[in-house]
Structure formats: C-alpha cells, structure tokens
Amino acid sequence: MHRRQLLKTLASAAAALPLPLAAQTAAQKSPGSIRITGVDVIVTNPGATAMNNFVLIKISTNQPGLVGWGDATCTGSELGVAKFMEEHLTPGLIGQNPMHSERLWQRLFFLPYYRSGSVQMSAISGVDMALWDIKGKVAGLPVYDLLGGKVREGMLTYTNAGGRDFKQVEDNVRKLMERGYKVIKVQVALPGNDGGYAVPQTAAQAAKTKDAYAAGMPPDEVWDPMAYTRTLPKLFDHLRKTVGDEIELLHDVHERITPSQALQLGKALEPYRLFYFEDPLRPEHLDTFRLMRQQCSTPIAMGEVYTGQWDGLFLITEHLIDYVRHDLAHCGGITTGKKIATFCEPYGILTAWHGPGNISPITHMANAAVSLSIPNFGIQEFATGWGDPVREVFSDVPQYANGQVTVNDKPGLGIDVNEAVARKYPYVRRLRPAIRRPDGTPWAY
Ligand code: CO
C-alpha cells in the first residue's frame, strides 16, 4: 500500500472510531464533571498547496478520548491568531466545563480589555466550534441535531466560474451546469489586467506571484475599478444571451469599487436578475446600502468580513440586504451563526455563510450544522477540489452532488484531524496580494 493510501486509510479508520463507549457513558452520566485540560493550536498548510494556512484548535478534556476540533483560520493573520490564542485565551479555558459553550464564549470575549476584531473573534470562533464538537460527541449526536435538527437533507450550493474573457466564463458556466449546479458565481478578468478577483491569472501575474511568495513578500497587483464598472454589465449581457435565463447567476464585487460605482452597477445589473450581488461595498461604507436599497432591486449579500454579531446590524433591522454572509470562523463560531440566523428570520433575510477553500473543512462542517438546521437558509458557498494533502489531514469533508452539499451524520462536527500529518505540513508564509489602482493608490482586495 502506498504511503498516501495508507495515511488515508488510517485517517478514515480513526474517524470511524466512536468515542470509547465507557468514556461517553461516564461523560453522559456526569457532564458537570467534564473539564478542559488542554488547548492546542496547530497551524498547518497541507502540502503547501493551500492558499493560506489553517489554524486549528484542539480542546482536550479529562475524559479519555474526548477532544473537540475547531477552525480559527484567519487569512492574513494566521500566526497572530495562534499566538493570541495561546497567550491570551487558553489560560481562560483550562479547568472550565466544555459543555458551557455560551458562558465560555462570553468569558473569552471579555477577557482582553480591548476586545473584538478579526484576531480575537477568529480565535473565539475556533474554540466555539471545538466546544460544540465536544458537546455533540458527549450527546452522541451531530451538532445540527443539537441546533434543532435537519430542516433539509442537503444545502443548495454554488461555485465559481471565473474566466479571462466572456467566452471562457460562458464555457465554465456550461461545464458547471453539466455538473448539476443550479447557481453559479461568475467573475471575469478586465481587459489589460493581469490579475483580478476569482479569475485565472495571466502567465505574467502568476510568475510575479510565484517570485513574491519565494521572497516572502506580498504579490503586487493592479486593479482598475472604472474598467470593472464598464465591463461587468457587458458580461451579464453576454451570459444571458448565451446561457439563457434558467441558470441562477451571482457575482462578488469583493468591495473593489467606490460607493457611487456600486450604485451604478446595482442599477445596471437589474435586467439580468442576479441571484445576489455580493459585497458591493466595503464595510467602511455601510451607510451607502441605504442608497442602494432606495435605488435598485438587485438582491444584495454582505457580511464575510464581519467579525461579530454587531457588525452591520442595521443592514438586517432596516432590511437593506437579502442574504447574510458571515464567516463562522471569524464572527464567533456556531453560537454566533445561529444567533444571526435567528435574528434574520423574521425579516425574511436568508443565509449564505462564507465558505471558500481558504477556511478549513472544519468550518465547512460548522456551516453545515447551522445551514441544515435553520428555516431561513438561502445557499451555502462550498469549495470543491481540496487536494489529497487536505484529505490526509481531515477525516472527512462535505460532499457535493447534483447542486447540493451534504455532510455525514457522525456525532459532533463529524470531522477529525490527523494531528501527526497536520504537523508534517507546517506554516508557509503566503501573503495576500497588495492591490493598487493604476495610479498607485492602495485598494481593497
Ligand atoms: Co465574497
């Protein structure tokens, strides 16, 4: 048996092993006696192929075999989260009862005087997932059952069809339609631009990125918001004419335009009936959502860069958006995700939790736990195509088939980490690109 195959077999065998029955029974008999004995932070970049490093949280207990796994991955601040966790939050967890997930969430939130922000909230998110994982393992139930049980068996999902030009986007849309996708994200490169968001790079940009990585520096990338604003409606015009009206299309601006350009685009895209228009504005420009709502009917999704349940709250209470897109690895984990979904429900606002490939499969399992158990689920972003090294580290990942994502029904989050393999793939410095406008002005990624 090849080493890779052997590792896979060992990983799936380990995952198939339930918590030793004696330990589960003891914990169930006396959940008040369970204590946290250790918190490990493992930063891993499986096969050095991941776009960034995964920051994993392992919580150990005084019950033999009872551990929980969480994901505190925060792109661009991975080592900051790891150090913050070890030095500033872990001491607040040792000796505590892991069943008290809500109390521990609050305890960790108030622990540093200067609270909130991406680093602390990612750390709390990872801890929260690990605590729910433990809770599920003690109960012998998947986390979605603890949150109310399955409202649906699978989750509507989408993935990206990025291209260098309209024809390439069109071809990629057709390929995804053949694979059963009902909703597809479409992104196109701009004429004369080497890079772009969620599109293939030119050979020149790819070489520049490779050189920057080798030097441990952020790759340089140019972006022209004016060219983008001119191009995007033409892409949708092309797609509606070629792939028709039956397929749902969405687009992610990734905050790369000005408030007035967002307004122009929101109106210009109305005839093409988008599933949603994602992150049209930077979180620094939240007030502009009011103008967008007054002036156009394009459905809007927002929230992946939020770092807590308080961010963008009036977008919900004033019903200025249609989909919330918080990232459960940054906003406070399953606990916060469930609260946000509940808060959105009476407004008819649906969820679309952030789910790209640069957060670990553990967050994808956490996304599923909430997405499956809420009434106001909209869609679940899901990254297919994790490579073999990622599958060596993680015992399971959600499965895609026929436009939907499903997960296993194992207790907890249903995913274990092969620690030895994870440690064999240590941190690799991969800095985010430094984006600038053609005139040199630093700009949002
Ligand atoms: Co986005």
Boltz pocket constraint, residues with backbone or C-beta under 6 A from the ligand:
constraints:
  - pocket:
      binder: B
      contacts: [[A, 252], [A, 254], [A, 278], [A, 279], [A, 304]]
      max_distance: 6.0
